[in-house]
Amino acid sequence: MRRLLPLAVAGLLAAACQRTEAPRACLADAPLPAPGSTAGMVRITGGEFRQGAAAVLPEEGPERPTTVGTFWIDRTEVTNAAFARFVAATGYRTLAERPLDPVAYQHLSAQQRRPASLVFVGAAGKSDDPGRWWRVTPGADWRHPTGPGSSIEGKEAWPVVHVAYEDALAYARWLGRDLPTEAEWEYAARGGLAGARYAWGDAPAAEGGPKANTWQGIFPVKDIGQDGHKAQPAPVGCYPPNGYGLFDMAGNVWEWTRDWYRPGLGADPEGPPQALAYDPAEPGLAKHVIKGGSYLCSDDYCFRYRPAARTPGPPDGGAGHIGFRTVLREPG
């Protein structure tokens, strides 16, 4: 349904659903965005960098020199509060809130086409079957992140999740902005550090105190929460910013980019055309690149909370660990 389970196969596997109490907000000065404003954004002076540098997984390289123009980018991931403002202003309904198209999904019953999204439900032990860890849950959406009965009340400062690519793009266009290219996103995530493995440098995440909301412990059985959060998103801005003053460019939630996905970096900094998009797990389905890893990324499995890391996102759905941020490009 909405081809959501292959997302887990693509290395976005979650961990046990352990809950901890978390602060309502970590940033006291997080203004809500508005059309025509750069409030809550950071201006990044363009330049050349080595994209894909310090690659660890095959799809991240080979590294290449890439030039990006000057642009503004959201200081944090888009929050529930910001997305709620967009929905209130436009009446927008996300893909997860709409039933599947009966023409496109004739092979599914009316019940199977009900509005739904991908929710992690836990695992008692190690397994190679992501179907044991994920569940397509009717009623799960950005307002109800774990399904009916759940709520974002009190979580206005959390990153919005269960947003599909077209949902993220609709929000960006409402503001007169766009989603970042993969090159822009990686350039911003590096924070001026050339070739570093992480957004903060080359030191492991746990060295010198938590630097991102990722997974610690036995994956996917138990997240011990050394970073302060167990198998769930954190409010935006709870960890130190990178060199450009951007928060959560590693971990917390995956972030959509504009580029179409295929393994490895080609010569075009704008990414391949849709006709050449390719995911080996689903060769006939074009997908967009998502970046940054999530709170479910561990060192022993996903290990994608690095600027060079990349993976395909589902084109017609979202999940409980995918969000986004927007950009505004300067002319010239």
N, C-alpha and C positions, 0 to 999 in steps of 0.2 A: 504494500500500500504506500503510494507516493514514493516508492523505491527508497524507503528510509533505512531498512536494515543494511544495505550495502555501505552506508555511512560508517557503521560500526566496523565492517570489514576493512575499511580504508584506514584503520588505525586510530579511530576516534572513540575507543572503547572506554566506557565509564567504570566506576568502581562502586563499592558498597555504599548504599544510601544511608550514611550515618549523618545525623544532624547535630549541629552545635548552635548555641545562641551566638548571634553576631551583632555588631553595632549597627545602628540604623544608617549611619553614614560615616565615612572616613574623611570626606572633604567638606569643609564648612562654606566654601566659596564656589559652588558649582552652579552657575547660572543656567537657566533653561534656554535652549536655542530658540531663535525666531527667524523667519524669512528675512533675508537682507542683512543679517547681523553676523559678526564673527565672534560673538560672545561664547566663551567656553572653548575657543580654538587657539591653536598655537601656529605662528607663521614659521614655516621651514624654508630657509633659503636653499634654492636648488643647487645642484652640482653633480659631479661624477663620483661614482663609488663602485666597488667591486661587488656586484650582486651575486648571491650564492656563495660568497666566500665562507671558508671554514665549513663546507658542506659535510654532513655526516651520513645522510641517506642518499641513495643513487638519484632520486628524482630532484634533488636540490642543486645539482650541478649540470654541466661544468660552470665554474664562475665566469663572469663576463663583465667588462666595463660597461656601465650603464649611466646615462645622464638623465636627470629629472629636472623639471622647471620648478620655480618657486610656487609653493602652495600652502594653504592653511589646512590643518587637520584637527579633529576633535581631540581635546586633551584627555578625554576618557572615552570608554565605550559608551554608546548611547544607552541611557538609563530607562527604566520603566516610566519614570516621571516624564522624561522627554518624549518618549513614544506615545504616552497617554495624551500629551498635549497635541501631538499630530493627529491622533485618532479623533479627539474631541473637535478639532478644527475641520476635519475632512470627512469624518464618518467612515474612514477606511476600515476594511476587514481583511485580516491576514489570510494567507492560504490555509493555515491550520484551522481557521474559523469557517471555512467554506467547504461544502461537500465536493467530492471529486466529480469531475465532468463525466456524466454517464456515457457520452460518445467516446471519449478517450479511454475510458475504463469499462468497456462493455463486459469484460470478463469478470468483473466484480459485482457482488450483490449490492442492493441498496444499503444494506447494513454496513457492508465493508467500505462503502463510499462516504460514510458519515465523516464529519469534520474530526480530525485527529492529528496527533503529532507524536514524535518519538520520545519516549521517556525511559530513563534507566531505572530498572527495577531491582538490581542487585544480583549477586552471585554468591553461593555458599562456598565455592571452591574454584580452583583453576579450571579453565575450559577453553577449547578452541572454537566454541560455538557462540557467536555473538547473539544469536537468537535467545539464549538463556539470560542475557543481560539487559536487552532492550525490549521494549514493548510499544507497539503502535497503540496509543491510548486515545480512544474517543473522548473529546472534551478537553484534551490538553492543548493549551495555546499560551500566548504571552501573558494573559491575565491569570491563567491557571496552570502554572509551570509543571506540576506533577499530576495534573488531571482534575476532574471534578472534585470540588471540596477544597482544593488548594487555592491560594490567593497571593497576590503581590501586596496586599495591605501591609504597611510598615516597611516595605521593601522598595520604596520609590528610588533609592540610590543604588539599587542593584542593576546590573546590565540586563537589558531586555533580551529574552531568548525566545525560541520557537518562531523566529522570523526567517522566512525564506528569502532568497536573493531578490525576488521581485518586490517583496515587502520592504526590504532595506533600501532598494533603489527608489521606491515610491516616497519613502520618508526623505531621502536625500534630495529628491527633485522638489518636494514641497518647500524645502529650505533654499532652493536655488543652487544646490550643490550636487556632488556626484559621489560615487564610491571610489576609493583609491585604486589605482592600478597596483599590481603586485610590486612593481619597482618602487612606486611612491611609498607603499606600506613598509617595505623592507628598509628603505632609506630612512624613513622616520623612526622605525623600530631600533635601528642601530644607534641613534642618538649621537652621531658623530664619531663613533668608535669604528675604526677601519678593520675589518676582518675578525672582529671579536666573535666568540662562539655565542655569547648571550647578549641580551640588551644592556647588561650592566658590566660586561667584560668577559674574562675567561674563567673566573672562579666558579665552582659549583654553586647551585642555588642556595644550599643550606649553609654555606660558609659565610660567617659574619652576620648571621640572622636571615630570616626569610626575605626573599626578594620578589616572590611571585606566588600566586595561588595555584599550586600544582599538586600532584599526588605523591604522598610518602607512605611507605609500608608495602605490604604484599599486594601486588596488583593481579587481578582485580578484586581481591578478597576484602582488604581492609585498608582504609586511609587513616593513618594515625594522627593526621592533622597538625604536624609540627609547624606549619605555616599559619595556624590559627583557624583553619576552615577544613571541615571534613566532607569530602565528596559533595560539595555544593559551591555555587559561585559566592564570591565575596562582594560587598559593596565596592563600587569603583573607587580607585585611589587609595587603597589600604596599604600599598607597598610603595617603596621609594620610586620616584619617577626616573626616566632615563635622562640622558644628557640634553635632550630637547624639552624636558619638562612634561613628557607624555607618560601617562599611567597605564599599567596593565598591558603593555605591548608584549608581554610574555604571560601565558597562563590565563586564568579566570574564564574567558570564553573565546572560542575561535571567532575570527572576524572575516566577513566577506570582502573579496576584492572584485574588481571589474573583469579581470583576465579570465579567459577560458583556460582550462587545465589540460596539460599533457605532461607526462614525465620528463623531467629535465628542462633546462633553460635553453630556449632557442635564441636566435640572433636579434629578434624584434623585442625591444623593451616594452612594447604595448601588448605583448603576448600573442599567441596564435589566433587566427580567425576561428570562428565557431566551427567551420567546416573541418578544421584540423584538430578540434578538441578531442581528447582521447583519455579514457580511464581504463586501464587493463582489466579492472574488475568488472566493468560494464562497457564494453567497446562501442556499443551503439548509442550511448547516452552522453550528450555533451554536458559538462559540469564546469563550474567556476572554481577558481582557486580560493581556498580559505587559509588564513595565516594565524600564527601566534600560539597555537596550542590552547589548552583549556585546563580547568581544574582537575580534569581526568587524565592528564598526561603525566606519565611516570618515566623515570630514567630507564626502567627495565622493559618498557613496552613501547609506548608512543614516542617519547623523547622528541617532541616537536614544539616545545616552548622556546624556540630559538628563531632569530630573524630569518635565517636561510630556510627554515623548515616550511613545507608546503604540502597540501593534500587536497583532493577534490571534495567539493561539497555537493549535496544533492540538489538538482535543479528545480525540483517541484515540491520542496518541503524544507523543514528546519528540524531542530532538535533542542533539547534542554541545555546544550552547551555551545550553541552558536549564536553570536551577536554580531555587532558591526560598529564602525565609526565612519564619519563622512569627511570629504575634503572639498575645498574651494580653491580652484587654480587661479593664479594671477595671469593676466594676459601676457603674451610675449614669451 
